[in-house]
Structures are given as structure tokens and as C-alpha cells.
């Protein structure tokens, strides 16, 4: 497994004649690799000749500086996990490499990005779409893999790729959960032991046949601060806080 830190270095590798005819799969991450990430990497390895995983904690998608500061980082552990999973390249750029002009240019979606998480995290999806656009243009992969835990994010990235005629196929992957139902997330490791015991109630209540407002009340009674519980079409979305940790989840009601 090779670690690439510069765009020009990746360009040389990507254009090498030895890669002609080979399919490249891409998994963008912010590190703190967990079972959810690994499910994406393993599928990528299965479906492509080469697998690239990026690790970049993108500051432009954090509307809360303290959230950015506390975001878990452990590159040495990530590197070991990704190498064992069959990753061929880690793309590990610094801020100046991806934002040489700062944040003067950005990708903005004007509808769905303003709802759900977008309503509670102003500018969040501008940062997400901008960094994903940059990474897709740099890596030039045949397929890129995104988890359905961030279903709103997946829909926005899929729509962006279609709107801008990007060549990379956007591949959704099912949510990976812990044994108690909690969706795998890098933020789970920030929960206190007591909060971790409470956290599975989020998915448990979200998956009931109760209306959204009653689910909100049950979560608040259990100690959660609720940003939203909202059903759109056949999918129910939720975002809650336990202490300082924000958790998101969603379920397809047709499957429950």
C-alpha cells in the first residue's frame, strides 16, 4: 500500500500506462476508520482492480469549530486497518493542497441541502459537496462508495455527479450497525460509557411505527436532545445529541 500526499504525485500514478484498462474504486473518508468504512472498502476491493481511500478531515463542512477540534484522528491505526483490508493507495493531502485558493470557490445545492441536517448545520453541505467534487476530479475513479447512514449526503452527492456530468459512478452501501443497533460512526467513540448505553435507543425508536412527533417525545424522555425526526417519502431521518455528540441515522420504512 502506498501513501500519496500530492495531487501531482497521484496524477503521475493515475496516468501511468500500467494502469490502462484497470478499474479504480474510491472511498473518501475523514479517517477514524470503523466497520462502516470497512464495508465500503471491502466492496470497493471486490468490484475494482485498484482501491484508493482518502483521509482528510475537511474543515469547510464543520460549522462548529469545537466539533472540528474534537473530531477523532488516528492515522497510524487507520493505515494498519486499511492495509489489511486490501487498500492499494491512501490519498492523504493537507489543506493547502486541496484548497490552494482558500474557500473562495464552492459547490452549492439550493434545495435539499437546506433541509434536515442542512437546516441545523449552515454551510455543512456546501463544504461536503465542494470537497467531494475536488476529490472526484482528482482521483478520477470509475466508482466511488458512500454509506447510506449519511443518506441525505449520498443523495446530494449523487445529484451533484449527475448535474455536472461526472464520469464516476456513485455507489451507495447499506448502513453497518453495532450489535445493539447503533449505526457505526466515528463519533461513537466520543460517547461516554453512559451515553453509549443510551445511544441504541435512537435507532430502536426511529424504527417503530409511531409518528415522527411521538418518536421525538420518546427520545427526549430518554435523555436525547432532538434536532429533527422527519419522514420524507419512504425514509425517516433523524438527528439527535447525547451530551456533546451529534448522531444521525435513517431507516427505509418499507424495510422495517
Secondary structure as the mmCIF struct_conf table of DSSP 4:
data_model
#
loop_
_struct_conf.conf_type_id
_struct_conf.id
_struct_conf.beg_label_comp_id
_struct_conf.beg_label_asym_id
_struct_conf.beg_label_seq_id
_struct_conf.end_label_comp_id
_struct_conf.end_label_asym_id
_struct_conf.end_label_seq_id
STRN STRN1 UNK A 2 UNK A 4
HELX_RH_AL_P HELX_RH_AL_P1 UNK A 7 UNK A 14
TURN_TY1_P TURN_TY1_P1 UNK A 15 UNK A 15
HELX_RH_3T_P HELX_RH_3T_P1 UNK A 17 UNK A 19
TURN_TY1_P TURN_TY1_P2 UNK A 20 UNK A 21
STRN STRN2 UNK A 24 UNK A 29
BEND BEND1 UNK A 31 UNK A 31
HELX_RH_AL_P HELX_RH_AL_P2 UNK A 35 UNK A 47
BEND BEND2 UNK A 49 UNK A 49
STRN STRN3 UNK A 50 UNK A 55
HELX_RH_3T_P HELX_RH_3T_P2 UNK A 59 UNK A 61
BEND BEND3 UNK A 63 UNK A 64
HELX_RH_AL_P HELX_RH_AL_P3 UNK A 65 UNK A 70
BEND BEND4 UNK A 71 UNK A 71
HELX_RH_AL_P HELX_RH_AL_P4 UNK A 75 UNK A 84
TURN_TY1_P TURN_TY1_P3 UNK A 85 UNK A 86
STRN STRN4 UNK A 89 UNK A 91
HELX_RH_AL_P HELX_RH_AL_P5 UNK A 95 UNK A 98
TURN_TY1_P TURN_TY1_P4 UNK A 100 UNK A 103
BEND BEND5 UNK A 104 UNK A 105
BEND BEND6 UNK A 110 UNK A 111
HELX_RH_3T_P HELX_RH_3T_P3 UNK A 112 UNK A 114
BEND BEND7 UNK A 115 UNK A 115
TURN_TY1_P TURN_TY1_P5 UNK A 116 UNK A 116
HELX_RH_AL_P HELX_RH_AL_P6 UNK A 117 UNK A 120
BEND BEND8 UNK A 121 UNK A 121
TURN_TY1_P TURN_TY1_P6 UNK A 122 UNK A 123
HELX_RH_AL_P HELX_RH_AL_P7 UNK A 124 UNK A 139
BEND BEND9 UNK A 142 UNK A 142
STRN STRN5 UNK A 143 UNK A 147
HELX_RH_3T_P HELX_RH_3T_P4 UNK A 148 UNK A 150
HELX_RH_AL_P HELX_RH_AL_P8 UNK A 151 UNK A 163
TURN_TY1_P TURN_TY1_P7 UNK A 164 UNK A 165
BEND BEND10 UNK A 167 UNK A 168
STRN STRN6 UNK A 169 UNK A 173
HELX_LH_PP_P HELX_LH_PP_P1 UNK A 174 UNK A 176
STRN STRN7 UNK A 177 UNK A 177
TURN_TY1_P TURN_TY1_P8 UNK A 179 UNK A 180
BEND BEND11 UNK A 181 UNK A 181
HELX_LH_PP_P HELX_LH_PP_P2 UNK A 182 UNK A 182
STRN STRN8 UNK A 183 UNK A 183
HELX_LH_PP_P HELX_LH_PP_P3 UNK A 184 UNK A 184
HELX_RH_3T_P HELX_RH_3T_P5 UNK A 186 UNK A 190
BEND BEND12 UNK A 191 UNK A 191
HELX_RH_AL_P HELX_RH_AL_P9 UNK A 193 UNK A 199
TURN_TY1_P TURN_TY1_P9 UNK A 200 UNK A 200
HELX_RH_AL_P HELX_RH_AL_P10 UNK A 201 UNK A 206
TURN_TY1_P TURN_TY1_P10 UNK A 207 UNK A 207
BEND BEND13 UNK A 208 UNK A 210
HELX_RH_AL_P HELX_RH_AL_P11 UNK A 212 UNK A 221
TURN_TY1_P TURN_TY1_P11 UNK A 222 UNK A 223
HELX_LH_PP_P HELX_LH_PP_P4 UNK A 224 UNK A 224
STRN STRN9 UNK A 225 UNK A 232
TURN_TY1_P TURN_TY1_P12 UNK A 233 UNK A 234
STRN STRN10 UNK A 235 UNK A 242
TURN_TY1_P TURN_TY1_P13 UNK A 243 UNK A 244
STRN STRN11 UNK A 245 UNK A 252
TURN_TY1_P TURN_TY1_P14 UNK A 253 UNK A 255
#
